[in-house]
Amino acid sequence: MQPQRNLQASLIYSTLSQLFCAIVFIASIWSQYAYAKNKVYYLTIKDHIFTPSTLAIPANVKVKIIIENKDNVAEEFDSFDLNREKVIFAGKKSTIYVGPLPAGTYEYFGEFHPNTARGKIIVVEETP
Amino acid sequence: MINKKTNTLLALIFTIVIAIFTSLAARADGMVVDKVYHPYVVANEQSFEWRLMSSQTSAENVLAQRIGYGQSLLEDLAVEFFIIGERDETGDFKLQATEIEARWMLTEQGQYWADWGVLFEFEKQRNSDRYEATTGLIFEKEFNKNSLTLNFFAIREWGNDIQNEWELEFRAQYRYRYLPELQPSIEFYTGEDFVGLGPGFMGVHRFEGQKQLKWEAGFITEVSHKGKNHTLRFAVEYEF
Protein backbone atom coordinates (compact mmCIF):
# COMPACT_ATOMS: atom_id res chain seq x y z
CA MET A 1 0.00 0.00 0.00
CA GLN A 2 2.90 2.36 0.68
CA PRO A 3 3.76 3.13 -2.97
CA GLN A 4 0.09 3.89 -3.66
CA ARG A 5 -0.08 6.27 -0.70
CA ASN A 6 3.10 8.00 -1.81
CA LEU A 7 1.65 8.33 -5.30
CA GLN A 8 -1.50 9.91 -3.85
CA ALA A 9 0.56 12.36 -1.81
CA SER A 10 2.75 13.14 -4.80
CA LEU A 11 -0.29 13.86 -6.96
CA ILE A 12 -1.72 16.24 -4.36
CA TYR A 13 1.68 17.85 -3.95
CA SER A 14 2.20 18.21 -7.68
CA THR A 15 -1.27 19.73 -8.15
CA LEU A 16 -0.60 22.23 -5.36
CA SER A 17 2.76 23.15 -6.84
CA GLN A 18 1.17 23.83 -10.19
CA LEU A 19 -1.63 25.80 -8.55
CA PHE A 20 0.92 27.91 -6.71
CA CYS A 21 2.84 28.51 -9.94
CA ALA A 22 -0.38 29.61 -11.61
CA ILE A 23 -1.15 32.02 -8.74
CA VAL A 24 2.35 33.49 -8.93
CA PHE A 25 2.09 33.94 -12.67
CA ILE A 26 -1.39 35.49 -12.69
CA ALA A 27 -0.57 37.76 -9.76
CA SER A 28 2.61 38.94 -11.43
CA ILE A 29 0.73 40.03 -14.52
CA TRP A 30 -2.22 41.35 -12.53
CA SER A 31 -0.03 43.53 -10.32
CA GLN A 32 1.26 45.34 -13.40
CA TYR A 33 -2.11 46.31 -14.77
CA ALA A 34 -4.72 45.98 -12.03
CA TYR A 35 -4.50 49.37 -10.42
CA ALA A 36 -4.61 52.87 -11.73
CA LYS A 37 -2.56 55.49 -9.94
CA ASN A 38 -3.54 55.54 -6.28
CA LYS A 39 -5.08 58.67 -4.79
CA VAL A 40 -2.65 60.24 -2.31
CA TYR A 41 -3.42 61.43 1.22
CA TYR A 42 -1.11 63.00 3.78
CA LEU A 43 -0.59 62.65 7.52
CA THR A 44 1.88 64.58 9.64
CA ILE A 45 3.39 63.67 12.98
CA LYS A 46 4.36 66.69 15.07
CA ASP A 47 4.81 66.71 18.85
CA HIS A 48 3.75 63.04 18.79
CA ILE A 49 0.32 63.88 17.37
CA PHE A 50 -1.05 62.73 14.00
CA THR A 51 -2.61 65.53 11.91
CA PRO A 52 -5.32 65.35 10.71
CA SER A 53 -6.45 63.02 13.47
CA THR A 54 -9.35 61.89 11.30
CA LEU A 55 -8.72 61.20 7.64
CA ALA A 56 -11.54 60.36 5.24
CA ILE A 57 -10.77 58.07 2.29
CA PRO A 58 -13.07 56.47 -0.29
CA ALA A 59 -14.39 52.93 0.11
CA ASN A 60 -13.39 50.04 -2.14
CA VAL A 61 -10.26 51.63 -3.62
CA LYS A 62 -6.62 51.42 -2.71
CA VAL A 63 -5.09 54.70 -1.51
CA LYS A 64 -1.59 55.88 -0.77
CA ILE A 65 -0.95 57.68 2.52
CA ILE A 66 2.30 59.61 2.90
CA ILE A 67 3.21 60.14 6.54
CA GLU A 68 5.73 62.81 7.41
CA ASN A 69 7.39 62.66 10.81
CA LYS A 70 8.40 66.20 11.84
CA ASP A 71 9.56 65.08 15.28
CA ASN A 72 13.17 64.33 16.08
CA VAL A 73 12.39 60.77 17.22
CA ALA A 74 11.00 57.84 15.26
CA GLU A 75 7.38 56.80 15.44
CA GLU A 76 5.72 53.55 14.46
CA PHE A 77 2.36 53.67 12.68
CA ASP A 78 0.42 50.70 14.00
CA SER A 79 -3.08 49.53 13.24
CA PHE A 80 -4.64 46.13 13.74
CA ASP A 81 -7.77 47.39 11.95
CA LEU A 82 -5.75 48.29 8.86
CA ASN A 83 -3.24 45.46 9.30
CA ARG A 84 -0.30 47.86 8.98
CA GLU A 85 2.86 48.36 11.02
CA LYS A 86 5.52 50.78 9.78
CA VAL A 87 8.34 52.75 11.34
CA ILE A 88 8.48 56.43 10.34
CA PHE A 89 12.00 57.65 11.01
CA ALA A 90 12.64 61.06 12.57
CA GLY A 91 12.42 63.87 10.02
CA LYS A 92 11.48 61.46 7.22
CA LYS A 93 8.48 60.60 5.07
CA SER A 94 7.14 57.13 4.59
CA THR A 95 4.34 55.62 2.54
CA ILE A 96 1.68 53.11 3.41
CA TYR A 97 -0.98 51.67 1.13
CA VAL A 98 -4.40 50.85 2.50
CA GLY A 99 -7.53 49.39 0.95
CA PRO A 100 -9.64 48.49 -0.85
CA LEU A 101 -11.71 48.68 2.34
CA PRO A 102 -15.42 48.60 3.10
CA ALA A 103 -16.97 51.68 4.72
CA GLY A 104 -16.19 52.01 8.41
CA THR A 105 -13.85 53.46 11.00
CA TYR A 106 -10.30 52.15 11.29
CA GLU A 107 -8.18 53.19 14.23
CA TYR A 108 -4.42 53.55 14.37
CA PHE A 109 -1.83 54.76 16.85
CA GLY A 110 1.85 55.53 17.22
CA GLU A 111 3.50 52.68 19.07
CA PHE A 112 6.13 54.90 20.70
CA HIS A 113 3.67 57.54 21.96
CA PRO A 114 0.33 55.73 22.19
CA ASN A 115 -1.25 58.25 24.56
CA THR A 116 -1.03 61.20 22.17
CA ALA A 117 -0.34 59.71 18.73
CA ARG A 118 -3.76 58.33 17.87
CA GLY A 119 -6.01 58.72 14.87
CA LYS A 120 -8.79 57.32 12.75
CA ILE A 121 -9.27 56.65 9.09
CA ILE A 122 -12.91 56.95 8.09
CA VAL A 123 -13.70 54.98 4.96
CA VAL A 124 -16.75 56.45 3.25
CA GLU A 125 -18.85 55.38 0.28
CA GLU A 126 -18.43 58.00 -2.43
CA THR A 127 -21.66 59.22 -3.96
CA PRO A 128 -21.61 59.28 -7.77
CA MET B 1 12.35 47.58 -1.93
CA ILE B 2 12.06 46.83 -5.61
CA ASN B 3 10.07 48.46 -8.39
CA LYS B 4 7.05 47.04 -10.20
CA LYS B 5 8.88 45.66 -13.24
CA THR B 6 11.63 44.01 -11.19
CA ASN B 7 9.01 42.59 -8.87
CA THR B 8 7.16 40.98 -11.74
CA LEU B 9 10.34 39.68 -13.34
CA LEU B 10 11.50 38.18 -10.05
CA ALA B 11 8.16 36.50 -9.47
CA LEU B 12 8.24 35.01 -12.96
CA ILE B 13 11.78 33.71 -12.45
CA PHE B 14 10.67 32.09 -9.22
CA THR B 15 7.70 30.58 -11.02
CA ILE B 16 10.00 28.94 -13.53
CA VAL B 17 12.47 27.79 -10.87
CA ILE B 18 9.67 26.35 -8.76
CA ALA B 19 8.24 24.54 -11.78
CA ILE B 20 11.67 23.00 -12.47
CA PHE B 21 12.10 21.98 -8.83
CA THR B 22 8.70 20.29 -8.89
CA SER B 23 10.17 17.65 -11.13
CA LEU B 24 13.13 17.09 -8.81
CA ALA B 25 11.19 16.00 -5.75
CA ALA B 26 12.76 13.41 -3.46
CA ARG B 27 11.90 11.82 -0.13
CA ALA B 28 11.60 14.22 2.79
CA ASP B 29 13.92 13.71 5.77
CA GLY B 30 12.86 16.39 8.20
CA MET B 31 9.74 17.68 9.90
CA VAL B 32 7.56 19.46 7.37
CA VAL B 33 5.28 21.20 9.87
CA ASP B 34 7.09 24.24 11.21
CA LYS B 35 5.82 27.77 10.65
CA VAL B 36 4.07 29.64 7.87
CA TYR B 37 6.24 32.67 7.16
CA HIS B 38 4.81 36.12 6.49
CA PRO B 39 6.63 38.46 4.08
CA TYR B 40 6.76 41.54 6.32
CA VAL B 41 9.73 43.15 8.01
CA VAL B 42 9.46 46.01 10.52
CA ALA B 43 12.47 48.30 10.86
CA ASN B 44 14.42 48.63 14.12
CA GLU B 45 13.00 45.42 15.52
CA GLN B 46 14.72 42.71 17.53
CA SER B 47 13.17 39.47 18.73
CA PHE B 48 13.63 36.30 20.72
CA GLU B 49 11.73 33.28 19.47
CA TRP B 50 10.97 29.80 20.78
CA ARG B 51 9.38 27.15 18.58
CA LEU B 52 8.24 23.66 19.48
CA MET B 53 7.15 20.90 17.11
CA SER B 54 5.93 17.61 18.54
CA SER B 55 5.01 14.93 16.04
CA GLN B 56 3.37 11.65 17.01
CA THR B 57 2.96 8.59 14.85
CA SER B 58 2.08 5.06 15.90
CA ALA B 59 5.82 4.25 15.68
CA GLU B 60 7.58 7.28 17.17
CA ASN B 61 7.33 10.62 18.89
CA VAL B 62 9.55 13.31 17.39
CA LEU B 63 10.26 16.48 19.34
CA ALA B 64 12.08 19.50 17.97
CA GLN B 65 12.61 22.86 19.61
CA ARG B 66 14.44 25.94 18.47
CA ILE B 67 15.45 29.16 20.13
CA GLY B 68 16.35 32.16 18.03
CA TYR B 69 17.42 35.78 18.12
CA GLY B 70 16.43 38.03 15.25
CA GLN B 71 17.02 41.58 14.15
CA SER B 72 15.93 43.72 11.24
CA LEU B 73 19.04 45.05 9.52
CA LEU B 74 17.23 47.23 7.00
CA GLU B 75 13.66 48.41 6.47
CA ASP B 76 13.08 45.35 4.31
CA LEU B 77 15.61 42.79 5.57
CA ALA B 78 15.62 40.76 8.79
CA VAL B 79 17.95 37.99 9.97
CA GLU B 80 17.50 35.42 12.70
CA PHE B 81 19.93 32.94 14.29
CA PHE B 82 18.66 29.67 15.74
CA ILE B 83 19.95 26.83 17.81
CA ILE B 84 17.89 23.70 17.22
CA GLY B 85 17.43 20.79 19.59
CA GLU B 86 15.84 17.46 18.72
CA ARG B 87 15.09 14.24 20.53
CA ASP B 88 17.32 11.54 19.02
CA GLU B 89 16.66 7.85 18.39
CA THR B 90 17.74 6.97 21.95
CA GLY B 91 15.21 9.37 23.45
CA ASP B 92 17.77 11.99 24.53
CA PHE B 93 17.10 15.63 23.73
CA LYS B 94 20.24 17.22 22.31
CA LEU B 95 21.47 20.30 20.55
CA GLN B 96 21.24 19.18 16.96
CA ALA B 97 21.93 22.09 14.62
CA THR B 98 22.42 25.82 14.15
CA GLU B 99 20.71 27.91 11.53
CA ILE B 100 20.77 31.39 10.05
CA GLU B 101 17.67 32.72 8.37
CA ALA B 102 17.06 35.88 6.33
CA ARG B 103 13.74 37.34 5.23
CA TRP B 104 13.64 39.94 2.50
CA MET B 105 10.43 41.92 2.03
CA LEU B 106 10.17 42.48 -1.71
CA THR B 107 7.14 44.76 -1.88
CA GLU B 108 5.58 47.41 0.31
CA GLN B 109 2.60 45.96 2.14
CA GLY B 110 -0.60 46.63 0.20
CA GLN B 111 1.09 48.31 -2.77
CA TYR B 112 0.38 45.55 -5.27
CA TRP B 113 -2.27 42.88 -5.69
CA ALA B 114 -0.35 40.73 -3.21
CA ASP B 115 2.67 41.10 -0.94
CA TRP B 116 5.88 39.21 -1.62
CA GLY B 117 8.93 38.17 0.30
CA VAL B 118 11.83 35.76 0.01
CA LEU B 119 13.29 33.45 2.62
CA PHE B 120 16.86 32.18 2.78
CA GLU B 121 18.03 29.64 5.38
CA PHE B 122 21.26 27.82 6.00
CA GLU B 123 21.45 25.00 8.55
CA LYS B 124 24.46 23.03 9.80
CA GLN B 125 24.08 19.83 11.81
CA ARG B 126 26.26 19.87 14.89
CA ASN B 127 27.82 16.41 15.03
CA SER B 128 27.56 15.25 11.46
CA ASP B 129 28.52 16.39 7.99
CA ARG B 130 25.06 17.52 6.95
CA TYR B 131 24.05 20.86 5.51
CA GLU B 132 20.75 22.27 4.40
CA ALA B 133 20.01 25.42 2.40
CA THR B 134 16.50 26.66 1.81
CA THR B 135 15.15 29.38 -0.39
CA GLY B 136 11.67 30.23 -1.46
CA LEU B 137 8.90 32.64 -2.06
CA ILE B 138 6.49 34.04 0.53
CA PHE B 139 3.13 35.34 -0.64
CA GLU B 140 0.38 37.10 1.31
CA LYS B 141 -2.93 38.47 0.11
CA GLU B 142 -5.47 40.36 2.22
CA PHE B 143 -9.23 40.06 1.77
CA ASN B 144 -10.71 42.56 4.26
CA LYS B 145 -10.13 40.85 7.64
CA ASN B 146 -8.78 37.64 6.10
CA SER B 147 -5.21 36.88 5.03
CA LEU B 148 -4.01 34.10 2.78
CA THR B 149 -0.31 33.29 3.21
CA LEU B 150 1.57 30.86 0.99
CA ASN B 151 5.15 29.61 1.30
CA PHE B 152 6.93 27.62 -1.35
CA PHE B 153 10.41 26.46 -0.41
CA ALA B 154 13.09 24.57 -2.30
CA ILE B 155 15.57 22.81 -0.02
CA ARG B 156 18.97 21.42 -0.89
CA GLU B 157 20.57 18.88 1.46
CA TRP B 158 24.15 17.78 1.12
CA GLY B 159 27.12 16.36 3.01
CA ASN B 160 28.94 13.10 3.67
CA ASP B 161 26.32 11.92 6.17
CA ILE B 162 23.27 12.52 4.03
CA GLN B 163 22.11 11.73 0.55
CA ASN B 164 22.46 14.84 -1.61
CA GLU B 165 19.00 15.80 -2.74
CA TRP B 166 16.43 18.48 -3.45
CA GLU B 167 13.30 18.70 -1.38
CA LEU B 168 10.21 20.85 -1.76
CA GLU B 169 7.80 22.20 0.78
CA PHE B 170 4.54 24.07 0.40
CA ARG B 171 2.82 25.73 3.35
CA ALA B 172 -0.44 27.66 3.43
CA GLN B 173 -2.38 29.52 6.07
CA TYR B 174 -5.80 31.10 5.79
CA ARG B 175 -6.26 33.44 8.76
CA TYR B 176 -9.15 35.51 10.05
CA ARG B 177 -7.92 38.59 11.92
CA TYR B 178 -10.69 38.45 14.51
CA LEU B 179 -8.92 40.11 17.44
CA PRO B 180 -5.25 40.98 17.97
CA GLU B 181 -5.05 38.23 20.60
CA LEU B 182 -6.97 35.64 18.63
CA GLN B 183 -6.63 35.10 14.90
CA PRO B 184 -7.89 31.62 14.00
CA SER B 185 -6.54 29.92 10.91
CA ILE B 186 -6.48 26.80 8.81
CA GLU B 187 -3.00 25.54 7.92
CA PHE B 188 -1.84 23.20 5.21
CA TYR B 189 1.60 21.63 4.78
CA THR B 190 3.09 19.41 2.10
CA GLY B 191 6.59 18.04 1.79
CA GLU B 192 6.82 15.21 -0.69
CA ASP B 193 5.15 12.24 0.99
CA PHE B 194 3.57 14.34 3.75
CA VAL B 195 0.28 16.16 3.34
CA GLY B 196 -1.04 17.74 6.54
CA LEU B 197 -4.01 19.90 7.39
CA GLY B 198 -5.36 21.36 10.60
CA PRO B 199 -6.55 24.30 12.66
CA GLY B 200 -4.29 26.91 14.14
CA PHE B 201 -4.33 30.34 15.69
CA MET B 202 -2.04 33.25 16.29
CA GLY B 203 -2.19 36.34 18.44
CA VAL B 204 -0.31 39.36 19.66
CA HIS B 205 -0.26 41.37 22.85
CA ARG B 206 1.32 44.80 22.75
CA PHE B 207 3.28 46.32 25.58
CA GLU B 208 4.81 49.78 25.44
CA GLY B 209 6.85 50.94 22.44
CA GLN B 210 7.87 48.21 20.04
CA LYS B 211 7.59 45.54 22.73
CA GLN B 212 5.05 42.88 21.89
CA LEU B 213 4.51 39.20 22.48
CA LYS B 214 3.33 37.05 19.58
CA TRP B 215 2.14 33.49 19.82
CA GLU B 216 0.96 30.90 17.35
CA ALA B 217 -0.05 27.26 17.45
CA GLY B 218 -1.39 24.60 15.13
CA PHE B 219 -2.49 21.01 15.27
CA ILE B 220 -1.77 19.34 11.96
CA THR B 221 -2.97 15.90 10.94
CA GLU B 222 -1.43 13.91 8.11
CA VAL B 223 -4.25 13.27 5.63
CA SER B 224 -2.75 11.28 2.77
CA HIS B 225 -1.64 8.23 4.79
CA LYS B 226 -3.60 5.88 7.00
CA GLY B 227 -2.52 5.61 10.60
CA LYS B 228 -1.71 8.10 13.32
CA ASN B 229 0.39 11.13 12.43
CA HIS B 230 -0.30 14.36 14.30
CA THR B 231 1.93 17.36 14.81
CA LEU B 232 1.49 20.05 17.42
CA ARG B 233 3.39 23.21 16.69
CA PHE B 234 3.75 26.15 19.03
CA ALA B 235 5.78 29.35 18.83
CA VAL B 236 6.27 32.37 21.06
CA GLU B 237 8.12 35.48 19.91
CA TYR B 238 9.00 38.52 21.99
CA GLU B 239 9.70 41.56 19.84
CA PHE B 240 11.35 44.71 21.13
Interface residues (C-beta under 8 A of the other chain):
Chain A: M1 R5 N6 Q8 A9 S10 I12 Y13 S14 L16 S17 Q18 F20 C21 I23 V24 F25 A27 S28 I29 W30 S31 Q32 A34 Y35 K62 A74 E76 D78 F80 N83 R84 E85 K86 V87 F89 T95 I96 Y97 V98 G99 L101 P102 E111 F112 P114
Chain B: K4 K5 N7 T8 A11 L12 F14 T15 I18 A19 T22 A25 Y40 V42 A43 N44 E75 E108 Q109 G110 Q111 Y112 W113 A114 L137 F139 K141 E142 N144 S147 L150 F152 L168 F170 R177 P180 T190 E192 D193 F194 V195 R206 E208 G209 Q210 S224 H225 K226
